[in-house]
Amino acid sequence: MRAALLLCLLPLAAGAQEAHHHHGAPRPEGAPPPVFIASTAKPFAGLMDDAMAVMDDGMKRAPMNGQPDHDFVTMMIPHHQGAVDMAKALLLYSQDPELRNLALGIIAEQQNEINLMKAWLERHAAREKQ
């Protein structure tokens, strides 16, 4: 009996896990991409959900061309931006000096890496045109 109940609940648990990993329904065709706005007008949990939605959407829309170096960079840019957005949300709500310092470091480092990756993409695109 217990095993049968477990087997019945497995699809529900898998569906919940799947929804968690994909952060809800896909964006409808033609709908504008989600935007992250760091503001205390939303609770912290809402800001984290927004940051994840923006990151997830950006990673799904990353222009892939089958070249590992290029595809890695195009996926990592929205991933790093997600970390920046989450750190900004923390700065709005946390007074913990250690975590605030960590968040500031994440913003600085991840933004620097985003800039490096964008520059790499520009150089890479210029090489392809030669």
Secondary structure, 3 states (H helix, E strand, C coil): CHHHHHHHHHHHHHHHHHHHHHCCCCCCCCCCCCCCCCCCCCCHHHHHHHHHHHHHHHHHCCCCCCCHHHHHHHHHHHHHHHHHHHHHHHHHHCCCHHHHHHHHHHHHHHHHHHHHHHHHHHHHHHHHHC
